[in-house]
Amino acid sequence: MITPYVGMVDSALRFIGAPPLWLCIGVSTPWPDDNNPPDVNDTVNNPHYINMTMPDQPLALKLVDFAGLVVPDANGEIIYLSQKYTYVPNSEAVSLLARWAYVRASLNYYETNSVGTVIVGALTYRQATLLSGVVPQAPYAQESILAPSQVQDWGRVVGVQNFSPRTRDPKMRDVIEFVREFRG
């Protein structure tokens, strides 16, 4: 069986549509070499990532701020892993064969939810995990930011990215992005 490009676009549209996507930051423990984080694409030396069912050392979750479709474009304004992309409205997705989903979440330094501050201080993290199907505990069902203890079901890991340590700064907003290609 072959999946035509239009089928790949359909999969990307479904992905950004539902259920809500969450971003989890994690891993406060240093890597063996903090300047050379484990390669999530090296499934021979790091098989953990291909079998991942839950974020490593979760610190906080944030509901994705934006999910949309993009296409590679040398003049694009969205840059992910050295590749440039341009946003494509859903109405043009099929005609432009937009089979790449772009998701973004931003973390303000003083993020809070209805029970108080969840992410604060000079927190250092080394991993971002994209999750689908997260179920918050009942009192937190309407929240856009969660502490790990406020999660009832972690859903499914649909993307993971490791990096050198990032320490949160009160003068900065952390923006974490993923681009996922849908193939046949």
N, C-alpha and C positions, 0 to 999 in steps of 0.2 A: 504494500500500500504506500502511496505517496500523499503527503499533505501539501496541497497547493499553497502558494503564498497567501491567498485570501483566507485559507484555513488558519494559517499562522497569525494573521491579523485578527481573526475572530478569537483565537486563544488569548492574544494580548489584550483585546477589548474586555473579555470576560475577567481577566486577571485584575485589571484596574477598576472594574466595576463593583465587585463584591467577593467575599466579605471584606470588611475594613482591613487595611494593612497597618501593621504596627512595626516600629523600629525599636530595637532593644540595644542599648549600649551595655558592654560588659567587659570582663577580664581586667581586674585591677592588679592581678599578680604579674610581675614582669615576665616577658618571654625569656627563654634561655639566652637569646641575644636580642635585646630590645630594639636594636637598629635593623634587625633582620627578622621580622615576624614570620611565623609559619605560613607557607604558601597554601592557601585553601584549594588551589587547583592541582596541587601535587598529591594526587590520591594514592600514590604508591608509598610515599614517606609520611603522609598525613591522612590516613584513611578515615580518621575521625570525622572529617568535615563532610565527606560524601554520605556518611551514615548519621549525620547530626539530626537529632529530634528535639533539642532544646538548646537555647543559648548557653554559652559558657559563662559562668560567674555573672549572671545578670545583675545589673545595677539599677536600671530604670527602663521603662517603656514609654514611647511617645507615639500617639496616633499620627500616621503619615499626613503631612500638610497638603501634599499635592501628588496626584498620580495621573499620568497622561501618556500619550504615545509620542515617540520621537523617531526620527530617521537620521542616519549618519549624514553629516554635511560639513565639509571642510570649513565653511564659514559660520557654523552653528555657534550659538551662545552657551549651550550646555556642554560642559566638559566633564567627562567621566573616564578615568583611567587613560588619559592622553588622547581619547577619541572625542571629536566634536559632534554634537547632535542639534537638530532643530525640532522644536515642538510642532506637532501636527494635530489639528482639531479632529475629534472623532468622526466628524462628517466627511473628512478627507482621507481617513485611514486606509480605506480599500484602494482608492485611486493612487495613493502614494506608497502603498504596500508597507505601511508603518507597523512592523512586527516587533518593535522594541518598546518596552514599557519603562518609563522613567518615574521614579518615586523619590520624594524628598520629605525630610522631617527636619525641623529646626528646634534646637534646644536653647532656650534662654537660660541665663545663669540662675535666675531666681524662679524656676518653674514651680508652680504650685497646683494642687488640686483642692477639692472642697475640704479635705482634712488637714491641709497645711503643706508646708514645703516638702517636696519629694526629692528634687535634685538641687543641691546647694553646696557651695564650697568648692574647694580646689580638687574636685574629683578627677582621677586619672583613669582613662579607659583605653582599651586596645582592640576592641572588636565591635562591629555593628552587625546585627542580625536582622533580617527582614522576615516578618512573621505574618501569616494569614490564619484567620480563624481563632485569634486570641479571645478568650472569654474572661472578662473581669469578674471578680466576686460581686455578688448582688449589689452591695451598697455603692460600688464604683462603676456601674454599668454605663453611666453617661460621661465618665471622665475621659480626658484626652491625654493624660499622663498618669502612669501607674508605678508604684513601687513593686518589686517582685512579690512581696507578701500579699498584694492586692489582686493577684492573678489566680483565677480558678483553673483555667485550662490554657496552656501555652500554644495551642494550635499547631501549625506546621511551619517548619523552617523552610523558607523559599529562597533565601540568599544569605551568604555570610561573607564578611570582609574583615581581614585582619590588617592592622597597621601599627606603626610605631606609637608609643604612648602619646595620648592627647590629654593635656590637663586643662580643665575648664577655667576660663578667665572671666572675671566679672564684667569686663569691658567688651566682651565678644559674645556673639551668638554662634553656636556650633550648628553647621548645616551638614547633614549627612545624606548622601544620594546613592541610588542604585540605578543601573540600567540593566534590564534583563531582556535578552533576545529570545523570541519564540521561534523554534525551528520544527520542522516536520519529523 
